[in-house]
């Protein structure tokens, strides 16, 4: 199995939901999303999600995986979407992407949380 690493979000303190450009999945079957939380203040919360998106219409056509809220640190967590795995609630989903993967990191409130996000694109 081939793989390629891409930085989705560099490590940075964030207080609101970032805009993340879609990831081209036309040459890849799946991905492993790696979240690394290194610091937080007060009571922040982020909820990661991985969606499939059609590049022609920019419609998010399928919600593959929504992780559980992340409220602690330090923490490194992986989320996987690939057709050859067994689904595990909030962590892994079996499926094939359309043209693009759309990653969202929804912030629950305005407290600061420092994290980075990377992705292994899998053949």
C-alpha positions as a Markdown table, in Angstrom:
| # | Residue | x | y | z |
|---|---|---|---|---|
| 1 | Unk | 0.0 | 0.0 | 0.0 |
| 2 | Unk | 1.4 | 3.4 | -1.0 |
| 3 | Unk | 1.0 | 6.5 | 1.1 |
| 4 | Unk | 1.7 | 10.3 | 0.9 |
| 5 | Unk | 1.7 | 12.6 | 3.9 |
| 6 | Unk | 0.2 | 16.1 | 3.7 |
| 7 | Unk | 0.0 | 18.8 | 6.4 |
| 8 | Unk | -3.6 | 19.8 | 6.8 |
| 9 | Unk | -3.2 | 22.4 | 9.5 |
| 10 | Unk | 0.2 | 23.4 | 11.0 |
| 11 | Unk | 0.4 | 23.6 | 14.8 |
| 12 | Unk | -1.2 | 26.8 | 16.0 |
| 13 | Unk | -3.4 | 28.0 | 18.9 |
| 14 | Unk | -7.0 | 28.4 | 17.5 |
| 15 | Unk | -10.2 | 29.7 | 19.1 |
| 16 | Unk | -12.6 | 29.2 | 16.2 |
| 17 | Unk | -13.4 | 26.8 | 13.4 |
| 18 | Unk | -10.7 | 27.0 | 10.7 |
| 19 | Unk | -11.4 | 26.9 | 7.0 |
| 20 | Unk | -9.6 | 23.8 | 5.5 |
| 21 | Unk | -9.3 | 23.4 | 1.7 |
| 22 | Unk | -10.5 | 20.0 | 0.3 |
| 23 | Unk | -7.9 | 17.2 | -0.2 |
| 24 | Unk | -7.8 | 15.7 | -3.7 |
| 25 | Unk | -8.6 | 12.0 | -3.3 |
| 26 | Unk | -8.7 | 10.9 | -7.0 |
| 27 | Unk | -5.5 | 8.9 | -6.7 |
| 28 | Unk | -6.2 | 7.6 | -3.2 |
| 29 | Unk | -8.6 | 5.1 | -1.7 |
| 30 | Unk | -8.5 | 6.4 | 1.9 |
| 31 | Unk | -6.8 | 8.5 | 4.5 |
| 32 | Unk | -5.6 | 8.5 | 8.1 |
| 33 | Unk | -6.2 | 11.8 | 9.7 |
| 34 | Unk | -3.7 | 12.5 | 12.6 |
| 35 | Unk | -4.8 | 15.1 | 15.3 |
| 36 | Unk | -2.1 | 16.2 | 17.7 |
| 37 | Unk | -3.3 | 18.4 | 20.6 |
| 38 | Unk | -0.5 | 20.0 | 22.5 |
| 39 | Unk | -2.1 | 22.7 | 24.7 |
| 40 | Unk | -5.5 | 24.0 | 25.8 |
| 41 | Unk | -6.9 | 26.7 | 27.9 |
| 42 | Unk | -10.1 | 26.7 | 30.0 |
| 43 | Unk | -12.7 | 24.4 | 28.5 |
| 44 | Unk | -12.2 | 24.2 | 24.7 |
| 45 | Unk | -13.8 | 21.5 | 22.6 |
| 46 | Unk | -13.2 | 20.5 | 19.0 |
| 47 | Unk | -15.0 | 17.9 | 16.9 |
| 48 | Unk | -13.3 | 16.5 | 13.9 |
| 49 | Unk | -15.2 | 15.2 | 10.9 |
| 50 | Unk | -14.3 | 13.7 | 7.5 |
| 51 | Unk | -16.7 | 14.1 | 4.6 |
| 52 | Unk | -16.6 | 13.1 | 0.9 |
| 53 | Unk | -17.1 | 16.0 | -1.5 |
| 54 | Unk | -17.8 | 16.1 | -5.2 |
| 55 | Unk | -15.3 | 18.5 | -6.9 |
| 56 | Unk | -17.7 | 19.5 | -9.6 |
| 57 | Unk | -20.5 | 20.7 | -7.4 |
| 58 | Unk | -18.6 | 21.3 | -4.1 |
| 59 | Unk | -21.3 | 19.4 | -2.4 |
| 60 | Unk | -20.3 | 17.3 | 0.7 |
| 61 | Unk | -22.0 | 14.1 | -0.5 |
| 62 | Unk | -21.2 | 11.8 | 2.4 |
| 63 | Unk | -20.3 | 12.2 | 6.0 |
| 64 | Unk | -17.8 | 9.4 | 6.6 |
| 65 | Unk | -16.8 | 10.0 | 10.2 |
| 66 | Unk | -17.5 | 12.4 | 13.0 |
| 67 | Unk | -15.1 | 12.0 | 15.9 |
| 68 | Unk | -16.1 | 12.5 | 19.6 |
| 69 | Unk | -15.3 | 15.9 | 21.1 |
| 70 | Unk | -11.7 | 16.4 | 22.0 |
| 71 | Unk | -11.4 | 18.3 | 25.4 |
| 72 | Unk | -8.0 | 17.0 | 26.8 |
| 73 | Unk | -4.3 | 17.3 | 26.1 |
| 74 | Unk | -1.7 | 16.2 | 25.3 |
| 75 | Unk | -3.5 | 13.9 | 22.9 |
| 76 | Unk | -2.6 | 12.3 | 19.5 |
| 77 | Unk | -5.6 | 10.6 | 17.8 |
| 78 | Unk | -6.0 | 9.0 | 14.4 |
| 79 | Unk | -9.2 | 8.8 | 12.4 |
| 80 | Unk | -9.3 | 6.4 | 9.4 |
| 81 | Unk | -11.5 | 6.1 | 6.3 |
| 82 | Unk | -10.6 | 3.3 | 3.9 |
| 83 | Unk | -12.6 | 0.6 | 2.1 |
| 84 | Unk | -10.5 | -2.3 | 3.6 |
| 85 | Unk | -11.1 | -1.7 | 7.3 |
| 86 | Unk | -13.7 | -2.5 | 9.9 |
| 87 | Unk | -15.7 | 0.5 | 11.1 |
| 88 | Unk | -15.2 | 1.7 | 14.7 |
| 89 | Unk | -17.5 | 4.3 | 16.1 |
| 90 | Unk | -15.9 | 7.8 | 16.1 |
| 91 | Unk | -12.5 | 6.5 | 14.9 |
| 92 | Unk | -12.8 | 4.5 | 11.7 |
| 93 | Unk | -15.1 | 4.2 | 8.7 |
| 94 | Unk | -15.2 | 1.8 | 5.7 |
| 95 | Unk | -15.7 | 3.5 | 2.4 |
| 96 | Unk | -14.3 | 5.0 | -0.8 |
| 97 | Unk | -14.1 | 8.8 | -1.3 |
| 98 | Unk | -15.6 | 10.7 | -4.2 |
| 99 | Unk | -13.1 | 13.2 | -5.7 |
| 100 | Unk | -12.3 | 15.1 | -2.5 |
| 101 | Unk | -12.0 | 14.7 | 1.2 |
| 102 | Unk | -13.4 | 17.6 | 3.3 |
| 103 | Unk | -12.0 | 17.9 | 6.8 |
| 104 | Unk | -13.8 | 20.0 | 9.4 |
| 105 | Unk | -12.7 | 20.9 | 12.9 |
| 106 | Unk | -15.7 | 22.4 | 14.7 |
| 107 | Unk | -14.8 | 24.5 | 17.7 |
| 108 | Unk | -17.4 | 24.4 | 20.5 |
| 109 | Unk | -16.5 | 27.7 | 22.2 |
| 110 | Unk | -13.9 | 30.4 | 22.1 |
| 111 | Unk | -11.2 | 29.0 | 24.5 |
| 112 | Unk | -7.8 | 28.4 | 22.9 |
| 113 | Unk | -6.7 | 25.0 | 21.8 |
| 114 | Unk | -3.3 | 24.3 | 20.1 |
| 115 | Unk | -3.3 | 21.5 | 17.6 |
| 116 | Unk | -2.0 | 20.3 | 14.3 |
| 117 | Unk | -3.6 | 18.1 | 11.7 |
| 118 | Unk | -1.9 | 15.9 | 9.2 |
| 119 | Unk | -3.2 | 13.2 | 6.8 |
| 120 | Unk | -1.7 | 10.1 | 5.3 |
| 121 | Unk | -3.3 | 9.6 | 1.8 |
| 122 | Unk | -3.5 | 5.8 | 1.2 |
| 123 | Unk | -3.6 | 4.0 | -2.1 |
